[in-house]
């Protein structure tokens, strides 16, 4: 039941890390990765929000905030 949630959490963490690293390096590809990061963060937030666990609700809120910030970076 939680497999999709856990998988998306791990994918989201990986792409967030990659986006942060590329931004810190001043990479020209950072904006493209931020767009992917925003999409994945939104998907993670949607999945996590389906679960009533406190940590899932916190994760959903953080992922939504991250998606908004990534969209700003990619704009």
N, C-alpha and C positions, 0 to 999 in steps of 0.2 A: 504494500500500500504506500509506503514512503519511498520506494526505490526511485521514482521519477523526481521527487522532491530532492532527495540526496544527490542524485546525478546533476540536476540543474544547479544546486548549491555549489558543487565542485566545479562545474563548468563556469559558472559565474565568477567564482573566486579566481580561477585561472585567467580568464579574460580581463578581469579587473586588474590583476597583477601585471599582465602584459601591457595593458593600456597605460598604467602608471609608469611602468618602466620606459615605454616608448616616449611618453610625454617628457619624462625627466631627461631623456637623451636628445630631445628636440627633433625626433624623427618625423619625416614628412608623412609617414604612414600612420602616425598616431591618430589622426582624425578619422581615418578609415576604421581603425581598431575601436575607436570610441563609438562609432556608429554600431558596430557589431556588439560592443559591450552594452550599449543601451538596449538593444533588442534582446539580448540574453538576460539582462537584469529585469526587464519587463516580464519575460517569460518566467523567470524564477519567482518574481513577486506574485504573479498570478497563481502559480502552483502552490507556493507557500501559504498564500492567503486562504487556500481551501482547507487548511488544517487548523484546528483550534488550539494547538500547543502554543504556549506563550513564545517560545523561541521561534516558531514558524511565523507568528504574527510580527515579531520584531524583525526577522529576516525580510519579510515582505515589505515592511516600511523602509528599511535601509536600502533594499534593492530598488524601490521606486525612487528614492532620493538620488541614488547613484545613476539611475537611468536619466533623470532630469539633468543632472550635472554633465553626464556624457553627451547628451543632446546639445547642451550649451557649448561644449568643447567642439563638437563636430559642425556646429552652425557656421 
